[in-house]
Amino acid sequence: MTDFAGPEAAVAIRSALERCNAAAAFGLPGGPNQVLFNALRNATTRLIVPTHELAAAFMAGTYGRVDGRPGILLTIPGPGFAYALAGIAEAWQYSAPLVHIVRAPPQGLHLRLRHQALDQAAIVRPMVKAVFGVNELAQLVETVCTAFETARCGEPGPVVVQLGGAADWRGSAPDGAPANVPAARAVWRRIHQARKPVLLLGQGCTRSAAAIRTYVERTATPVFTTA
């Protein structure tokens, strides 16, 4: 049985976050992820421990909105996972990139950990872009990196990675650049043809900020943004 609470998994997650250039992780340590928190102490990914999981979830989502890179959320399963749900829901509503890394709930009738046996994938599915499950350490780095890209590609949003979980669900595949090119050209064509264009930009425009800024500075087009 793969030990996702052990040092090998912790080193793999740290390597994945550093490989993805994740800037900040938010969460609280507990039995299932205590080794991971120790491994992240000297990582390039900054580790921030707030007062509770709800604050961690809001902080991770807000960081994603401000920085553009997904905020990393780390909680224990069961109660810790449930306490973070409001922050994940807000990330979904505000198109904020967030990656929640959490142990899968215990399988079967485990008397001592029965309070943690929530169907996390079913609970969170309506408010995330994807739920990834990983059962092998060899897949861990690649799964976390895929989740990171899924959270920030296309319209940004939260995703969940369950360590030791079989759930693997995606609401929609990440939008790649080739699929967006025709649509982007059509949008720019309509803007160019408009006599008095005004831009109303949402969170999905974050990755195109440089091109939009160049256009606005050259044309003095009025710009409004969502909150």
Number of C-alpha atoms within 10 A of each C-alpha: 6 12 15 25 17 14 15 16 23 23 17 21 24 24 20 20 23 15 14 18 15 19 19 21 27 26 29 20 18 14 9 17 24 16 19 23 20 15 18 19 13 11 15 16 20 14 20 16 15 14 9 15 27 20 17 27 33 23 24 29 30 21 22 27 22 14 13 17 25 34 31 30 29 28 27 23 26 21 14 20 24 18 18 22 18 16 23 30 21 18 27 21 13 20 24 31 35 38 34 28 25 24 23 27 23 18 13 8 9 11 8 7 12 14 13 20 18 18 13 22 23 10 11 20 16 12 19 26 26 27 25 21 23 23 17 15 19 11 12 23 21 15 19 28 21 16 26 28 18 26 28 26 18 20 19 30 31 36 31 29 26 24 26 23 21 14 20 14 16 15 12 10 11 19 14 10 11 8 9 11 11 10 11 11 11 11 11 11 11 11 15 11 9 10 8 9 15 13 13 11 15 14 19 17 16 18 16 9 12 11 10 15 14 11 12 14 10 8 10 12 14 12 13 10 10 8 7
